[in-house]
């Protein structure tokens, strides 16, 4: 009777533990892979969106240097109109070197309020920079407008102070906003697909573990039962080869 109880304990315990252990391993691996895939995809999408905004801001800063130097508002407006029509652009603002707004066009369908911190950082920066916090609907991007002091643009602005001949001087700033709504919508779609993928992988993994453990534990269980029969004195049975 003791032998039967031990055999029954072996019968249920080994297969159950094997299924649980393999299933847990599959669940952990699936969650880690899903998290890694989502993280890398979100990071890649965000970086590409930032590069897109930086390219627009840098090109606009380069093209508007002459217009800023002579404060040609009509020319600046035409340049801004070419940028505001690009995908996901919320607003475009051009400042002179004193922080005065020379030209500004906005898309009223978006919330484009600029914080004082972002504005001060944009006006003081000497390199293109992304001003974006996680969760914000608008990514603010700034680029300095620079020109050589002996360029044609600055020859028309004699009021500027004298500096070294090889210096480039910041004469203004481009600040534009790029909407993140499209990126967040894509991230949500990726997240939903990742969850479905993880659940499907877990279900298939558990089903595979049940089948696999059945293939492994079945013969072992048969051998254990045969050994129990032989140990009870019944030598008419034999242990099959596995």
N, C-alpha and C positions, 0 to 999 in steps of 0.2 A: 504493500500500500504506500509505503514511503517512496518507493521507486517511481510509482505512477505519479505521485504528487510532484516529485522533482522534475519528472519528464514534462508534466503539464506546465510547470513554472518555466522551464526552458523553452517550451513551445511558444508561449505568449511573450515572455520577457525579451528574448533575443531579437525577434522580428520587430516588436514594438519599439525597442530602444534603437535599433538600426534605422527604422523609418524616421523616428523623431530626430536623431542626430543628423542624418543626411538632409532631412527637410530644413532643419535649423540652419545648416551650412548653406543650403541653396537660398534660403530667405536672406541671410546676411549678405551673401555674395550679390544677390539681385538688388538689394537696397543700396549697397556700396556702388555697384555699377550704374544704377539709375541716378544716384546722387552725383557721381562723377560726370556722367553724360550731360545731365542738366546744367551743372556748374560750368563745364567747359563750353557748352553751347551758348549759355547766357553771356558768359564773358566774351566769347567771340563776337556775338551779335552786338553787344554794347560797344566793344572796341571799334568795330567796323562803323557803327553809327557815329562815334566820336571822331574817327578819321574823316568821315564824310563832312562833318561840320567844320573840322579844322581846315580841310582843303578849301571849302567855300570861304571861310573867314580869311585865310591867308591870301587867296587869290584876290578877294575883294580889297584887302588892305594894300596889296601891291598895285592894283589898278586904280585905286582912289588916291594915291599919294599926291599926284599933281592937283586934283580937284580940291583936296584938303589944304594944300599949300596956298592956293589962291582963293580958297573958299568959293569954288564954283558949285553952287547948290543944285543947279539944274543937271550938271554932269553927274554929281553924286546921286541924285535921285534916279537917274537912268541906270546907274550901276546897281543901286539897291533894288530897283524893280526887276532887274534880271536875276537877282538872287532870291527875292521873296517868292518868286513863282516856282522855285525848286521844291521838291517833295519834302514835307515835314518841317519847313522853315516857318517859325512863328513870328519873328520880328527881326529887323536889322536896324542897327543904330550906328552912326558914325560920329565920333567926337573929335574935336580939335585937341591940341596939346594941353589946353587949359581946362579940359573937361566939358566944354560947351558942346551941346548937341548941334551938329551941322545939318544932319538929315536923319529922319526916322520914319520907317514904315512898319506897320504891325498888322498881323492877322487877328482880327477882333474875335474870331471863333475860339481862340485859345487864351488861357490865363497866362499873361506874360509879365507879371509884376517882377521887378528886379530888386533884390535886396541891396541895402547899402553896402554890405560886405562884399558882394559880388561886384558891384559897381566900382568900389575903391580898388579892389584887386585887379580888375580889368584895366582901369586907368593907370595903374602903377606898373603893370607888367611890361617887360621888355621882350617877351617871347610869347608865341601862341600858347594858350592855356585853356583847359576844360574846367569849367566851374559846375560841377554836378554832384549832387548828393543822392544816395540810393533812395528810390521811391519818389523823387521829384518828377513831375510830368514834363518839365522843360529843362533841357540841358543848355546852359549858357556857355558860349565859347567866344573868346576874345583873341584878337591878334593886333599887334602894334603896327601902326603905319609909319614907316621910316623912309628917309631919303637922304642922300649925300648932301652936305651943306653947300657943295658947289654945283649941284644939279640945277636944271632949268627951273624946277619948281621953287626952290629956295632962293634963286636969284631974284624972284619976284616978291620976296618977303624980306626986305632989308632990315626990318625991325628985330630979327632974330639975333641973339648974341653970338659973338665970334667964338669959335672952338677950333680944335685941331682939324687940319685939312682932310685927314683920312677918316674922320669920325662919321658915323651915320647917326642922325638925330631922329628921335621919335617925335613926330609932328601930329599924331592923332591915334585913335583907337577904333577898331571895328569890334562891335559886340553884337552877336546874333544868338537867337534861341532856336534850338532844334527840338521838335516835339518827340517825346519818348513814348507816346501812347501806342504807336504802331509796334514798337519793340516790346512793350509790356504785353500787348495782345499776343504777339508771337511767342513770348516766354510762357504765357498761360497755356497756349496750345501745346507747346513742347512739354510743359509740366503734365498736362492731362494725358498726352501720349505716353510719357514716361511712366506714369502711374499704371496705365493699361498694360504697358509692356512688362512692368515688374510683376503685376498680378498674374499675367499670362505665363510668365517665366516661372513663378512660384508654383502655379497649378501644374504645369508640365513637369517641373522638377519633382514635386511630391508624387505625381503619378509614376514617374520614372523610378523614384526611390522605392515605391511600393512594389513595382515589378522586379526591380533589381534585387531587393532584399528577399522577395519570394523565391527568385532563382537561386540565391545563395543559401538562405536559411532552410529551404525545403529539403534539399539533400542532406544537410547537416542534421536536421530534425529526424529524417528517416534513419540515419545512421545511429543517432542517440536512442531512438525507439527500438531498433534492432539489437543494439548492445544491451538494452534493458531486458529484452526478451531472452537473449542468450544467457545473461547473468542470472535469470530466474531458473535456468536449467533446461530451457527448450533449445536443443541444438539442431532442430529441424530447419531452422532459418539460417540464412547466410547474409553477410553484409555485401551489398552490391557495390560495384566500382563507381566512383563519381568522376 
